[in-house]
Amino acid sequence: MTKEEIWEKLATEVKLRGFSPQTYHTYKCNINGFLDWAGKPYEELDEDDFRNYLIFLINEGRILLFRKCGVSSIKEFSCFMRTAWIALVRVT
């Protein structure tokens, strides 16, 4: 799955949930940071990658960037990544 496909799915999810365009932008930046950090194709990501990324952010003191968006942002980001990963596993 390309980043463009991920952004399309994210845009759809944000619209379905009634979130603002700013929320889409915030989530896109957070997901892009995760994908860049992981350094591997989306299809190879798993829940451990996401957990390790959060540990990385905590260790680097950058988890505060997520706090600015509120705890719900972390939950939604996590939910989106898990949902997208589960959907990918079901398709493949």
PyMOL Python script that loads the backbone (N, CA, C, O; Angstrom):
from pymol import cmd

cmd.read_pdbstr("""\
ATOM      1  N   MET A   1       0.854  -1.173   0.000  1.00  0.00           N
ATOM      2  CA  MET A   1       0.000   0.000   0.000  1.00  0.00           C
ATOM      3  C   MET A   1       0.901   1.238   0.000  1.00  0.00           C
ATOM      4  O   MET A   1       1.813   1.356   0.819  1.00  0.00           O
ATOM      5  N   THR A   2       0.636   2.136  -0.911  1.00  0.00           N
ATOM      6  CA  THR A   2       1.419   3.365  -0.998  1.00  0.00           C
ATOM      7  C   THR A   2       0.930   4.375   0.038  1.00  0.00           C
ATOM      8  O   THR A   2      -0.151   4.230   0.608  1.00  0.00           O
ATOM      9  N   LYS A   3       1.755   5.405   0.267  1.00  0.00           N
ATOM     10  CA  LYS A   3       1.327   6.458   1.185  1.00  0.00           C
ATOM     11  C   LYS A   3       0.061   7.147   0.671  1.00  0.00           C
ATOM     12  O   LYS A   3      -0.815   7.512   1.455  1.00  0.00           O
ATOM     13  N   GLU A   4      -0.027   7.318  -0.624  1.00  0.00           N
ATOM     14  CA  GLU A   4      -1.220   7.950  -1.191  1.00  0.00           C
ATOM     15  C   GLU A   4      -2.481   7.151  -0.851  1.00  0.00           C
ATOM     16  O   GLU A   4      -3.520   7.724  -0.522  1.00  0.00           O
ATOM     17  N   GLU A   5      -2.377   5.824  -0.934  1.00  0.00           N
ATOM     18  CA  GLU A   5      -3.513   4.976  -0.579  1.00  0.00           C
ATOM     19  C   GLU A   5      -3.840   5.077   0.915  1.00  0.00           C
ATOM     20  O   GLU A   5      -5.006   5.066   1.309  1.00  0.00           O
ATOM     21  N   ILE A   6      -2.797   5.173   1.732  1.00  0.00           N
ATOM     22  CA  ILE A   6      -3.017   5.341   3.169  1.00  0.00           C
ATOM     23  C   ILE A   6      -3.726   6.663   3.422  1.00  0.00           C
ATOM     24  O   ILE A   6      -4.659   6.713   4.223  1.00  0.00           O
ATOM     25  N   TRP A   7      -3.298   7.749   2.748  1.00  0.00           N
ATOM     26  CA  TRP A   7      -3.927   9.062   2.962  1.00  0.00           C
ATOM     27  C   TRP A   7      -5.386   9.038   2.515  1.00  0.00           C
ATOM     28  O   TRP A   7      -6.234   9.666   3.150  1.00  0.00           O
ATOM     29  N   GLU A   8      -5.688   8.329   1.442  1.00  0.00           N
ATOM     30  CA  GLU A   8      -7.082   8.223   0.990  1.00  0.00           C
ATOM     31  C   GLU A   8      -7.935   7.507   2.028  1.00  0.00           C
ATOM     32  O   GLU A   8      -9.044   7.943   2.338  1.00  0.00           O
ATOM     33  N   LYS A   9      -7.415   6.407   2.565  1.00  0.00           N
ATOM     34  CA  LYS A   9      -8.150   5.673   3.601  1.00  0.00           C
ATOM     35  C   LYS A   9      -8.312   6.523   4.852  1.00  0.00           C
ATOM     36  O   LYS A   9      -9.371   6.518   5.480  1.00  0.00           O
ATOM     37  N   LEU A  10      -7.273   7.244   5.209  1.00  0.00           N
ATOM     38  CA  LEU A  10      -7.344   8.122   6.374  1.00  0.00           C
ATOM     39  C   LEU A  10      -8.384   9.215   6.157  1.00  0.00           C
ATOM     40  O   LEU A  10      -9.178   9.500   7.054  1.00  0.00           O
ATOM     41  N   ALA A  11      -8.389   9.826   4.981  1.00  0.00           N
ATOM     42  CA  ALA A  11      -9.359  10.881   4.680  1.00  0.00           C
ATOM     43  C   ALA A  11     -10.790  10.354   4.798  1.00  0.00           C
ATOM     44  O   ALA A  11     -11.667  11.035   5.330  1.00  0.00           O
ATOM     45  N   THR A  12     -11.015   9.155   4.305  1.00  0.00           N
ATOM     46  CA  THR A  12     -12.342   8.547   4.403  1.00  0.00           C
ATOM     47  C   THR A  12     -12.720   8.316   5.858  1.00  0.00           C
ATOM     48  O   THR A  12     -13.839   8.623   6.271  1.00  0.00           O
ATOM     49  N   GLU A  13     -11.792   7.778   6.629  1.00  0.00           N
ATOM     50  CA  GLU A  13     -12.051   7.488   8.045  1.00  0.00           C
ATOM     51  C   GLU A  13     -12.347   8.772   8.820  1.00  0.00           C
ATOM     52  O   GLU A  13     -13.253   8.808   9.652  1.00  0.00           O
ATOM     53  N   VAL A  14     -11.583   9.814   8.543  1.00  0.00           N
ATOM     54  CA  VAL A  14     -11.786  11.104   9.223  1.00  0.00           C
ATOM     55  C   VAL A  14     -13.163  11.666   8.885  1.00  0.00           C
ATOM     56  O   VAL A  14     -13.858  12.171   9.767  1.00  0.00           O
ATOM     57  N   LYS A  15     -13.561  11.586   7.628  1.00  0.00           N
ATOM     58  CA  LYS A  15     -14.885  12.074   7.226  1.00  0.00           C
ATOM     59  C   LYS A  15     -15.996  11.274   7.880  1.00  0.00           C
ATOM     60  O   LYS A  15     -16.967  11.842   8.379  1.00  0.00           O
ATOM     61  N   LEU A  16     -15.852   9.945   7.879  1.00  0.00           N
ATOM     62  CA  LEU A  16     -16.885   9.096   8.480  1.00  0.00           C
ATOM     63  C   LEU A  16     -17.054   9.377   9.970  1.00  0.00           C
ATOM     64  O   LEU A  16     -18.159   9.261  10.500  1.00  0.00           O
ATOM     65  N   ARG A  17     -15.989   9.740  10.634  1.00  0.00           N
ATOM     66  CA  ARG A  17     -16.043  10.022  12.069  1.00  0.00           C
ATOM     67  C   ARG A  17     -16.395  11.470  12.375  1.00  0.00           C
ATOM     68  O   ARG A  17     -16.555  11.840  13.538  1.00  0.00           O
ATOM     69  N   GLY A  18     -16.514  12.282  11.346  1.00  0.00           N
ATOM     70  CA  GLY A  18     -16.907  13.675  11.539  1.00  0.00           C
ATOM     71  C   GLY A  18     -15.809  14.562  12.105  1.00  0.00           C
ATOM     72  O   GLY A  18     -16.092  15.583  12.733  1.00  0.00           O
ATOM     73  N   PHE A  19     -14.541  14.172  11.881  1.00  0.00           N
ATOM     74  CA  PHE A  19     -13.419  14.956  12.383  1.00  0.00           C
ATOM     75  C   PHE A  19     -13.118  16.111  11.431  1.00  0.00           C
ATOM     76  O   PHE A  19     -13.533  16.099  10.272  1.00  0.00           O
ATOM     77  N   SER A  20     -12.405  17.087  11.925  1.00  0.00           N
ATOM     78  CA  SER A  20     -12.084  18.284  11.144  1.00  0.00           C
ATOM     79  C   SER A  20     -10.917  18.030  10.191  1.00  0.00           C
ATOM     80  O   SER A  20     -10.170  17.065  10.355  1.00  0.00           O
ATOM     81  N   PRO A  21     -10.768  18.905   9.192  1.00  0.00           N
ATOM     82  CA  PRO A  21      -9.608  18.803   8.302  1.00  0.00           C
ATOM     83  C   PRO A  21      -8.283  18.929   9.070  1.00  0.00           C
ATOM     84  O   PRO A  21      -7.285  18.324   8.678  1.00  0.00           O
ATOM     85  N   GLN A  22      -8.268  19.698  10.142  1.00  0.00           N
ATOM     86  CA  GLN A  22      -7.054  19.831  10.953  1.00  0.00           C
ATOM     87  C   GLN A  22      -6.696  18.495  11.594  1.00  0.00           C
ATOM     88  O   GLN A  22      -5.519  18.155  11.717  1.00  0.00           O
ATOM     89  N   THR A  23      -7.713  17.739  12.002  1.00  0.00           N
ATOM     90  CA  THR A  23      -7.464  16.412  12.567  1.00  0.00           C
ATOM     91  C   THR A  23      -6.822  15.516  11.521  1.00  0.00           C
ATOM     92  O   THR A  23      -5.880  14.783  11.821  1.00  0.00           O
ATOM     93  N   TYR A  24      -7.328  15.573  10.292  1.00  0.00           N
ATOM     94  CA  TYR A  24      -6.729  14.796   9.202  1.00  0.00           C
ATOM     95  C   TYR A  24      -5.256  15.157   9.062  1.00  0.00           C
ATOM     96  O   TYR A  24      -4.403  14.274   8.979  1.00  0.00           O
ATOM     97  N   HIS A  25      -4.956  16.446   9.037  1.00  0.00           N
ATOM     98  CA  HIS A  25      -3.572  16.897   8.876  1.00  0.00           C
ATOM     99  C   HIS A  25      -2.692  16.400  10.024  1.00  0.00           C
ATOM    100  O   HIS A  25      -1.573  15.940   9.796  1.00  0.00           O
ATOM    101  N   THR A  26      -3.193  16.492  11.248  1.00  0.00           N
ATOM    102  CA  THR A  26      -2.438  16.035  12.420  1.00  0.00           C
ATOM    103  C   THR A  26      -2.166  14.540  12.340  1.00  0.00           C
ATOM    104  O   THR A  26      -1.040  14.094  12.559  1.00  0.00           O
ATOM    105  N   TYR A  27      -3.204  13.767  12.025  1.00  0.00           N
ATOM    106  CA  TYR A  27      -3.038  12.319  11.920  1.00  0.00           C
ATOM    107  C   TYR A  27      -2.073  11.961  10.792  1.00  0.00           C
ATOM    108  O   TYR A  27      -1.234  11.073  10.944  1.00  0.00           O
ATOM    109  N   LYS A  28      -2.194  12.648   9.675  1.00  0.00           N
ATOM    110  CA  LYS A  28      -1.322  12.378   8.534  1.00  0.00           C
ATOM    111  C   LYS A  28       0.142  12.620   8.918  1.00  0.00           C
ATOM    112  O   LYS A  28       1.017  11.820   8.586  1.00  0.00           O
ATOM    113  N   CYS A  29       0.400  13.722   9.616  1.00  0.00           N
ATOM    114  CA  CYS A  29       1.774  14.012  10.059  1.00  0.00           C
ATOM    115  C   CYS A  29       2.280  12.935  11.012  1.00  0.00           C
ATOM    116  O   CYS A  29       3.420  12.484  10.902  1.00  0.00           O
ATOM    117  N   ASN A  30       1.419  12.523  11.954  1.00  0.00           N
ATOM    118  CA  ASN A  30       1.820  11.496  12.911  1.00  0.00           C
ATOM    119  C   ASN A  30       2.076  10.154  12.231  1.00  0.00           C
ATOM    120  O   ASN A  30       3.055   9.474  12.539  1.00  0.00           O
ATOM    121  N   ILE A  31       1.205   9.781  11.317  1.00  0.00           N
ATOM    122  CA  ILE A  31       1.365   8.506  10.610  1.00  0.00           C
ATOM    123  C   ILE A  31       2.591   8.557   9.711  1.00  0.00           C
ATOM    124  O   ILE A  31       3.333   7.580   9.608  1.00  0.00           O
ATOM    125  N   ASN A  32       2.802   9.695   9.060  1.00  0.00           N
ATOM    126  CA  ASN A  32       3.976   9.836   8.204  1.00  0.00           C
ATOM    127  C   ASN A  32       5.258   9.704   9.019  1.00  0.00           C
ATOM    128  O   ASN A  32       6.215   9.069   8.576  1.00  0.00           O
ATOM    129  N   GLY A  33       5.278  10.300  10.205  1.00  0.00           N
ATOM    130  CA  GLY A  33       6.430  10.162  11.089  1.00  0.00           C
ATOM    131  C   GLY A  33       6.681   8.715  11.463  1.00  0.00           C
ATOM    132  O   GLY A  33       7.824   8.258  11.489  1.00  0.00           O
ATOM    133  N   PHE A  34       5.607   7.998  11.752  1.00  0.00           N
ATOM    134  CA  PHE A  34       5.714   6.581  12.082  1.00  0.00           C
ATOM    135  C   PHE A  34       6.255   5.779  10.906  1.00  0.00           C
ATOM    136  O   PHE A  34       7.167   4.969  11.070  1.00  0.00           O
ATOM    137  N   LEU A  35       5.696   6.001   9.725  1.00  0.00           N
ATOM    138  CA  LEU A  35       6.137   5.253   8.548  1.00  0.00           C
ATOM    139  C   LEU A  35       7.600   5.536   8.216  1.00  0.00           C
ATOM    140  O   LEU A  35       8.350   4.626   7.861  1.00  0.00           O
ATOM    141  N   ASP A  36       8.002   6.806   8.334  1.00  0.00           N
ATOM    142  CA  ASP A  36       9.401   7.153   8.088  1.00  0.00           C
ATOM    143  C   ASP A  36      10.314   6.495   9.115  1.00  0.00           C
ATOM    144  O   ASP A  36      11.379   5.984   8.767  1.00  0.00           O
ATOM    145  N   TRP A  37       9.899   6.506  10.377  1.00  0.00           N
ATOM    146  CA  TRP A  37      10.689   5.883  11.443  1.00  0.00           C
ATOM    147  C   TRP A  37      10.813   4.377  11.210  1.00  0.00           C
ATOM    148  O   TRP A  37      11.897   3.811  11.350  1.00  0.00           O
ATOM    149  N   ALA A  38       9.716   3.739  10.860  1.00  0.00           N
ATOM    150  CA  ALA A  38       9.721   2.280  10.689  1.00  0.00           C
ATOM    151  C   ALA A  38      10.639   1.865   9.546  1.00  0.00           C
ATOM    152  O   ALA A  38      11.319   0.842   9.633  1.00  0.00           O
ATOM    153  N   GLY A  39      10.662   2.646   8.488  1.00  0.00           N
ATOM    154  CA  GLY A  39      11.577   2.380   7.385  1.00  0.00           C
ATOM    155  C   GLY A  39      11.347   1.079   6.647  1.00  0.00           C
ATOM    156  O   GLY A  39      12.271   0.502   6.073  1.00  0.00           O
ATOM    157  N   LYS A  40      10.100   0.621   6.667  1.00  0.00           N
ATOM    158  CA  LYS A  40       9.796  -0.598   5.914  1.00  0.00           C
ATOM    159  C   LYS A  40       8.405  -0.469   5.315  1.00  0.00           C
ATOM    160  O   LYS A  40       7.616   0.372   5.747  1.00  0.00           O
ATOM    161  N   PRO A  41       8.101  -1.296   4.324  1.00  0.00           N
ATOM    162  CA  PRO A  41       6.792  -1.197   3.667  1.00  0.00           C
ATOM    163  C   PRO A  41       5.639  -1.400   4.650  1.00  0.00           C
ATOM    164  O   PRO A  41       5.754  -2.129   5.636  1.00  0.00           O
ATOM    165  N   TYR A  42       4.542  -0.740   4.353  1.00  0.00           N
ATOM    166  CA  TYR A  42       3.350  -0.825   5.187  1.00  0.00           C
ATOM    167  C   TYR A  42       2.937  -2.277   5.436  1.00  0.00           C
ATOM    168  O   TYR A  42       2.531  -2.635   6.542  1.00  0.00           O
ATOM    169  N   GLU A  43       3.044  -3.094   4.413  1.00  0.00           N
ATOM    170  CA  GLU A  43       2.609  -4.486   4.508  1.00  0.00           C
ATOM    171  C   GLU A  43       3.422  -5.295   5.522  1.00  0.00           C
ATOM    172  O   GLU A  43       2.970  -6.345   5.977  1.00  0.00           O
ATOM    173  N   GLU A  44       4.603  -4.821   5.874  1.00  0.00           N
ATOM    174  CA  GLU A  44       5.461  -5.537   6.817  1.00  0.00           C
ATOM    175  C   GLU A  44       5.327  -5.031   8.253  1.00  0.00           C
ATOM    176  O   GLU A  44       5.941  -5.591   9.160  1.00  0.00           O
ATOM    177  N   LEU A  45       4.541  -3.990   8.470  1.00  0.00           N
ATOM    178  CA  LEU A  45       4.373  -3.422   9.811  1.00  0.00           C
ATOM    179  C   LEU A  45       3.475  -4.310  10.659  1.00  0.00           C
ATOM    180  O   LEU A  45       2.565  -4.966  10.152  1.00  0.00           O
ATOM    181  N   ASP A  46       3.748  -4.317  11.948  1.00  0.00           N
ATOM    182  CA  ASP A  46       2.871  -5.031  12.872  1.00  0.00           C
ATOM    183  C   ASP A  46       2.706  -4.196  14.145  1.00  0.00           C
ATOM    184  O   ASP A  46       3.257  -3.101  14.258  1.00  0.00           O
ATOM    185  N   GLU A  47       1.955  -4.718  15.081  1.00  0.00           N
ATOM    186  CA  GLU A  47       1.660  -3.967  16.300  1.00  0.00           C
ATOM    187  C   GLU A  47       2.925  -3.678  17.098  1.00  0.00           C
ATOM    188  O   GLU A  47       3.009  -2.642  17.757  1.00  0.00           O
ATOM    189  N   ASP A  48       3.899  -4.560  17.052  1.00  0.00           N
ATOM    190  CA  ASP A  48       5.160  -4.307  17.750  1.00  0.00           C
ATOM    191  C   ASP A  48       5.860  -3.069  17.211  1.00  0.00           C
ATOM    192  O   ASP A  48       6.471  -2.320  17.973  1.00  0.00           O
ATOM    193  N   ASP A  49       5.776  -2.848  15.905  1.00  0.00           N
ATOM    194  CA  ASP A  49       6.372  -1.645  15.318  1.00  0.00           C
ATOM    195  C   ASP A  49       5.729  -0.396  15.913  1.00  0.00           C
ATOM    196  O   ASP A  49       6.422   0.555  16.274  1.00  0.00           O
ATOM    197  N   PHE A  50       4.416  -0.405  16.013  1.00  0.00           N
ATOM    198  CA  PHE A  50       3.713   0.748  16.569  1.00  0.00           C
ATOM    199  C   PHE A  50       4.110   0.968  18.022  1.00  0.00           C
ATOM    200  O   PHE A  50       4.384   2.097  18.429  1.00  0.00           O
ATOM    201  N   ARG A  51       4.141  -0.100  18.801  1.00  0.00           N
ATOM    202  CA  ARG A  51       4.515   0.002  20.219  1.00  0.00           C
ATOM    203  C   ARG A  51       5.962   0.503  20.360  1.00  0.00           C
ATOM    204  O   ARG A  51       6.248   1.347  21.210  1.00  0.00           O
ATOM    205  N   ASN A  52       6.861  -0.015  19.532  1.00  0.00           N
ATOM    206  CA  ASN A  52       8.250   0.430  19.578  1.00  0.00           C
ATOM    207  C   ASN A  52       8.392   1.895  19.190  1.00  0.00           C
ATOM    208  O   ASN A  52       9.256   2.601  19.709  1.00  0.00           O
ATOM    209  N   TYR A  53       7.545   2.346  18.283  1.00  0.00           N
ATOM    210  CA  TYR A  53       7.561   3.762  17.905  1.00  0.00           C
ATOM    211  C   TYR A  53       7.135   4.633  19.083  1.00  0.00           C
ATOM    212  O   TYR A  53       7.747   5.670  19.340  1.00  0.00           O
ATOM    213  N   LEU A  54       6.101   4.225  19.793  1.00  0.00           N
ATOM    214  CA  LEU A  54       5.678   4.985  20.967  1.00  0.00           C
ATOM    215  C   LEU A  54       6.770   5.003  22.029  1.00  0.00           C
ATOM    216  O   LEU A  54       6.989   6.029  22.673  1.00  0.00           O
ATOM    217  N   ILE A  55       7.457   3.879  22.219  1.00  0.00           N
ATOM    218  CA  ILE A  55       8.573   3.834  23.165  1.00  0.00           C
ATOM    219  C   ILE A  55       9.678   4.785  22.709  1.00  0.00           C
ATOM    220  O   ILE A  55      10.263   5.501  23.522  1.00  0.00           O
ATOM    221  N   PHE A  56       9.958   4.788  21.415  1.00  0.00           N
ATOM    222  CA  PHE A  56      10.953   5.705  20.860  1.00  0.00           C
ATOM    223  C   PHE A  56      10.570   7.149  21.169  1.00  0.00           C
ATOM    224  O   PHE A  56      11.412   7.931  21.610  1.00  0.00           O
ATOM    225  N   LEU A  57       9.309   7.508  20.940  1.00  0.00           N
ATOM    226  CA  LEU A  57       8.861   8.878  21.206  1.00  0.00           C
ATOM    227  C   LEU A  57       8.990   9.238  22.680  1.00  0.00           C
ATOM    228  O   LEU A  57       9.390  10.352  23.021  1.00  0.00           O
ATOM    229  N   ILE A  58       8.653   8.300  23.546  1.00  0.00           N
ATOM    230  CA  ILE A  58       8.774   8.533  24.986  1.00  0.00           C
ATOM    231  C   ILE A  58      10.243   8.749  25.352  1.00  0.00           C
ATOM    232  O   ILE A  58      10.574   9.698  26.063  1.00  0.00           O
ATOM    233  N   ASN A  59      11.120   7.871  24.869  1.00  0.00           N
ATOM    234  CA  ASN A  59      12.546   7.969  25.181  1.00  0.00           C
ATOM    235  C   ASN A  59      13.175   9.251  24.648  1.00  0.00           C
ATOM    236  O   ASN A  59      14.093   9.801  25.256  1.00  0.00           O
ATOM    237  N   GLU A  60      12.682   9.717  23.519  1.00  0.00           N
ATOM    238  CA  GLU A  60      13.198  10.943  22.915  1.00  0.00           C
ATOM    239  C   GLU A  60      12.546  12.199  23.494  1.00  0.00           C
ATOM    240  O   GLU A  60      12.919  13.316  23.139  1.00  0.00           O
ATOM    241  N   GLY A  61      11.573  12.012  24.384  1.00  0.00           N
ATOM    242  CA  GLY A  61      10.860  13.155  24.955  1.00  0.00           C
ATOM    243  C   GLY A  61       9.908  13.818  23.982  1.00  0.00           C
ATOM    244  O   GLY A  61       9.451  14.937  24.219  1.00  0.00           O
ATOM    245  N   ARG A  62       9.607  13.139  22.896  1.00  0.00           N
ATOM    246  CA  ARG A  62       8.726  13.720  21.872  1.00  0.00           C
ATOM    247  C   ARG A  62       7.279  13.288  22.017  1.00  0.00           C
ATOM    248  O   ARG A  62       6.434  13.711  21.228  1.00  0.00           O
ATOM    249  N   ILE A  63       6.978  12.473  22.985  1.00  0.00           N
ATOM    250  CA  ILE A  63       5.591  12.065  23.197  1.00  0.00           C
ATOM    251  C   ILE A  63       4.731  13.264  23.552  1.00  0.00           C
ATOM    252  O   ILE A  63       3.511  13.226  23.394  1.00  0.00           O
ATOM    253  N   LEU A  64       5.361  14.330  24.030  1.00  0.00           N
ATOM    254  CA  LEU A  64       4.631  15.550  24.365  1.00  0.00           C
ATOM    255  C   LEU A  64       3.946  16.144  23.140  1.00  0.00           C
ATOM    256  O   LEU A  64       2.914  16.803  23.269  1.00  0.00           O
ATOM    257  N   LEU A  65       4.508  15.918  21.954  1.00  0.00           N
ATOM    258  CA  LEU A  65       3.872  16.392  20.734  1.00  0.00           C
ATOM    259  C   LEU A  65       2.490  15.778  20.572  1.00  0.00           C
ATOM    260  O   LEU A  65       1.564  16.433  20.094  1.00  0.00           O
ATOM    261  N   PHE A  66       2.353  14.508  20.976  1.00  0.00           N
ATOM    262  CA  PHE A  66       1.061  13.852  20.911  1.00  0.00           C
ATOM    263  C   PHE A  66       0.122  14.414  21.976  1.00  0.00           C
ATOM    264  O   PHE A  66      -1.077  14.559  21.738  1.00  0.00           O
ATOM    265  N   ARG A  67       0.668  14.728  23.142  1.00  0.00           N
ATOM    266  CA  ARG A  67      -0.172  15.249  24.222  1.00  0.00           C
ATOM    267  C   ARG A  67      -0.842  16.551  23.838  1.00  0.00           C
ATOM    268  O   ARG A  67      -1.958  16.829  24.276  1.00  0.00           O
ATOM    269  N   LYS A  68      -0.166  17.366  23.012  1.00  0.00           N
ATOM    270  CA  LYS A  68      -0.780  18.616  22.563  1.00  0.00           C
ATOM    271  C   LYS A  68      -2.086  18.336  21.833  1.00  0.00           C
ATOM    272  O   LYS A  68      -3.022  19.134  21.890  1.00  0.00           O
ATOM    273  N   CYS A  69      -2.145  17.222  21.160  1.00  0.00           N
ATOM    274  CA  CYS A  69      -3.345  16.847  20.414  1.00  0.00           C
ATOM    275  C   CYS A  69      -4.372  16.181  21.324  1.00  0.00           C
ATOM    276  O   CYS A  69      -5.503  15.932  20.909  1.00  0.00           O
ATOM    277  N   GLY A  70      -3.987  15.896  22.545  1.00  0.00           N
ATOM    278  CA  GLY A  70      -4.893  15.246  23.481  1.00  0.00           C
ATOM    279  C   GLY A  70      -4.730  13.744  23.455  1.00  0.00           C
ATOM    280  O   GLY A  70      -4.245  13.169  22.481  1.00  0.00           O
ATOM    281  N   VAL A  71      -5.138  13.128  24.527  1.00  0.00           N
ATOM    282  CA  VAL A  71      -5.038  11.678  24.654  1.00  0.00           C
ATOM    283  C   VAL A  71      -5.848  10.988  23.562  1.00  0.00           C
ATOM    284  O   VAL A  71      -5.458   9.924  23.080  1.00  0.00           O
ATOM    285  N   SER A  72      -6.961  11.580  23.170  1.00  0.00           N
ATOM    286  CA  SER A  72      -7.789  10.942  22.145  1.00  0.00           C
ATOM    287  C   SER A  72      -7.043  10.814  20.827  1.00  0.00           C
ATOM    288  O   SER A  72      -7.286   9.871  20.073  1.00  0.00           O
ATOM    289  N   SER A  73      -6.142  11.739  20.534  1.00  0.00           N
ATOM    290  CA  SER A  73      -5.370  11.646  19.298  1.00  0.00           C
ATOM    291  C   SER A  73      -4.516  10.386  19.291  1.00  0.00           C
ATOM    292  O   SER A  73      -4.425   9.696  18.276  1.00  0.00           O
ATOM    293  N   ILE A  74      -3.896  10.092  20.417  1.00  0.00           N
ATOM    294  CA  ILE A  74      -3.076   8.886  20.511  1.00  0.00           C
ATOM    295  C   ILE A  74      -3.952   7.654  20.302  1.00  0.00           C
ATOM    296  O   ILE A  74      -3.583   6.735  19.571  1.00  0.00           O
ATOM    297  N   LYS A  75      -5.115   7.647  20.952  1.00  0.00           N
ATOM    298  CA  LYS A  75      -6.017   6.505  20.824  1.00  0.00           C
ATOM    299  C   LYS A  75      -6.501   6.348  19.390  1.00  0.00           C
ATOM    300  O   LYS A  75      -6.532   5.235  18.866  1.00  0.00           O
ATOM    301  N   GLU A  76      -6.875   7.439  18.758  1.00  0.00           N
ATOM    302  CA  GLU A  76      -7.368   7.373  17.379  1.00  0.00           C
ATOM    303  C   GLU A  76      -6.257   6.939  16.423  1.00  0.00           C
ATOM    304  O   GLU A  76      -6.493   6.146  15.511  1.00  0.00           O
ATOM    305  N   PHE A  77      -5.063   7.454  16.630  1.00  0.00           N
ATOM    306  CA  PHE A  77      -3.929   7.084  15.793  1.00  0.00           C
ATOM    307  C   PHE A  77      -3.653   5.594  15.930  1.00  0.00           C
ATOM    308  O   PHE A  77      -3.460   4.893  14.936  1.00  0.00           O
ATOM    309  N   SER A  78      -3.637   5.127  17.144  1.00  0.00           N
ATOM    310  CA  SER A  78      -3.420   3.700  17.413  1.00  0.00           C
ATOM    311  C   SER A  78      -4.527   2.865  16.786  1.00  0.00           C
ATOM    312  O   SER A  78      -4.259   1.847  16.148  1.00  0.00           O
ATOM    313  N   CYS A  79      -5.757   3.292  16.964  1.00  0.00           N
ATOM    314  CA  CYS A  79      -6.909   2.572  16.418  1.00  0.00           C
ATOM    315  C   CYS A  79      -6.837   2.514  14.901  1.00  0.00           C
ATOM    316  O   CYS A  79      -7.078   1.466  14.302  1.00  0.00           O
ATOM    317  N   PHE A  80      -6.504   3.641  14.280  1.00  0.00           N
ATOM    318  CA  PHE A  80      -6.405   3.672  12.823  1.00  0.00           C
ATOM    319  C   PHE A  80      -5.343   2.693  12.335  1.00  0.00           C
ATOM    320  O   PHE A  80      -5.576   1.927  11.400  1.00  0.00           O
ATOM    321  N   MET A  81      -4.172   2.723  12.977  1.00  0.00           N
ATOM    322  CA  MET A  81      -3.092   1.847  12.548  1.00  0.00           C
ATOM    323  C   MET A  81      -3.475   0.382  12.728  1.00  0.00           C
ATOM    324  O   MET A  81      -3.212  -0.441  11.851  1.00  0.00           O
ATOM    325  N   ARG A  82      -4.093   0.055  13.855  1.00  0.00           N
ATOM    326  CA  ARG A  82      -4.503  -1.334  14.079  1.00  0.00           C
ATOM    327  C   ARG A  82      -5.581  -1.749  13.088  1.00  0.00           C
ATOM    328  O   ARG A  82      -5.517  -2.837  12.516  1.00  0.00           O
ATOM    329  N   THR A  83      -6.567  -0.889  12.884  1.00  0.00           N
ATOM    330  CA  THR A  83      -7.655  -1.198  11.968  1.00  0.00           C
ATOM    331  C   THR A  83      -7.118  -1.376  10.548  1.00  0.00           C
ATOM    332  O   THR A  83      -7.497  -2.313   9.846  1.00  0.00           O
ATOM    333  N   ALA A  84      -6.245  -0.480  10.138  1.00  0.00           N
ATOM    334  CA  ALA A  84      -5.674  -0.572   8.795  1.00  0.00           C
ATOM    335  C   ALA A  84      -4.837  -1.833   8.656  1.00  0.00           C
ATOM    336  O   ALA A  84      -4.881  -2.492   7.617  1.00  0.00           O
ATOM    337  N   TRP A  85      -4.077  -2.178   9.685  1.00  0.00           N
ATOM    338  CA  TRP A  85      -3.246  -3.377   9.638  1.00  0.00           C
ATOM    339  C   TRP A  85      -4.105  -4.629   9.608  1.00  0.00           C
ATOM    340  O   TRP A  85      -3.830  -5.553   8.843  1.00  0.00           O
ATOM    341  N   ILE A  86      -5.141  -4.667  10.433  1.00  0.00           N
ATOM    342  CA  ILE A  86      -6.045  -5.821  10.453  1.00  0.00           C
ATOM    343  C   ILE A  86      -6.736  -5.973   9.100  1.00  0.00           C
ATOM    344  O   ILE A  86      -6.871  -7.084   8.587  1.00  0.00           O
ATOM    345  N   ALA A  87      -7.172  -4.855   8.528  1.00  0.00           N
ATOM    346  CA  ALA A  87      -7.825  -4.907   7.213  1.00  0.00           C
ATOM    347  C   ALA A  87      -6.856  -5.441   6.166  1.00  0.00           C
ATOM    348  O   ALA A  87      -7.248  -6.216   5.293  1.00  0.00           O
ATOM    349  N   LEU A  88      -5.603  -5.034   6.248  1.00  0.00           N
ATOM    350  CA  LEU A  88      -4.603  -5.509   5.297  1.00  0.00           C
ATOM    351  C   LEU A  88      -4.395  -7.012   5.467  1.00  0.00           C
ATOM    352  O   LEU A  88      -4.314  -7.743   4.479  1.00  0.00           O
ATOM    353  N   VAL A  89      -4.310  -7.469   6.692  1.00  0.00           N
ATOM    354  CA  VAL A  89      -4.105  -8.891   6.941  1.00  0.00           C
ATOM    355  C   VAL A  89      -5.273  -9.701   6.382  1.00  0.00           C
ATOM    356  O   VAL A  89      -5.070 -10.780   5.825  1.00  0.00           O
ATOM    357  N   ARG A  90      -6.476  -9.194   6.527  1.00  0.00           N
ATOM    358  CA  ARG A  90      -7.658  -9.906   6.015  1.00  0.00           C
ATOM    359  C   ARG A  90      -7.656  -9.981   4.495  1.00  0.00           C
ATOM    360  O   ARG A  90      -8.138 -10.955   3.917  1.00  0.00           O
ATOM    361  N   VAL A  91      -7.114  -8.948   3.842  1.00  0.00           N
ATOM    362  CA  VAL A  91      -7.105  -8.914   2.382  1.00  0.00           C
ATOM    363  C   VAL A  91      -6.035  -9.834   1.824  1.00  0.00           C
ATOM    364  O   VAL A  91      -6.236 -10.459   0.782  1.00  0.00           O
ATOM    365  N   THR A  92      -4.891  -9.925   2.509  1.00  0.00           N
ATOM    366  CA  THR A  92      -3.783 -10.713   1.978  1.00  0.00           C
ATOM    367  C   THR A  92      -3.849 -12.152   2.395  1.00  0.00           C
ATOM    368  O   THR A  92      -2.982 -12.943   2.024  1.00  0.00           O
TER     369      THR A  92
END
""", "prot")
cmd.dss("prot")
cmd.show_as("cartoon", "prot")
cmd.util.cbc("prot")
cmd.orient("prot")
